[in-house]
Amino acid sequence: MLEPPQAIIRIVPSGGAKTISQIYNQWMYLSRDGELQLQRSNRYLGVMLPSKHFKDVAQSWALQTGNYQLGQPERDSKQDLTTHIIVSFPPGTDMEAAFSAGRAWAEEMFGSGRNGGTFDYLTACHSDRAHPHVHLVINRRALEGHWLKISRRHAFLSYEKLRLALVDVAQHHGITLEATSRSERGIIEPPITYAEYRRRSRRTTVPGEGDERPAAAADAQPFSTSISARARSPISKQS
């Protein structure tokens, strides 16, 4: 019997933006130069954000952190104001279910206030690869005033809790995922770096097509910033 596919969450290395222009450029990239609308957090009723409003909202985000001033020189902007996370689902997953699950996970972990802070975020849902995936950009300054921190020992936003929450949320949307550690899968070699993953992806071609396409994350060896773990408790329905 085949094992369920692995849940994959990736905190993008160097994915944080430090200035208004960097936030804007990141959103333009994720929106395919404005062809796709980004979706705001549930705090803003999940409304779509057209590209014509990117600059205004990016400025609002930067100023909200209290760590950025208008006209501040680039060289003085040293702190990441945002965090970029990608949630990937297995090839063949229903796109609507994947996107709904990714949004629900983002709201539960970062927007709900139930996990150590209330953070604003935007999502971009992409289906240009074999595996549907959700990009999540988070404003690192919580409404409560503290900064977002994801770490192994965090009381609410530890890597393990992020993993287990994704498995639970995906199940509620009809997606069965398994999250097991590398050691549980008998993998003892060190994970590849993100740079190596991208290098290998560029070498991968889609059969029957001449252009090169990145390989699906679910088919690649997890790299150092990918997150996977095993759900150890029964899934309980959310109220």
Protein Blocks (a to p, Z undefined) as FASTA:
>chain_A
ZZdddddddddehkacfbfklmmmmmmmmnonolaccdddfkloopacdfklmmmmmmmm
mmmnopacehiafklmmbcfbdcddddddehiafklmmmmmmmmmmmmmmnopnopacdd
dddddfkbfbdcddddddfbdfkopacdddfklfklgfklmmmmmmmmmmmnopacdddd
fklnopabdcddfklmmmmmmmpccehiabdcdddfklpccdfkbccdddfbdcdddZZ
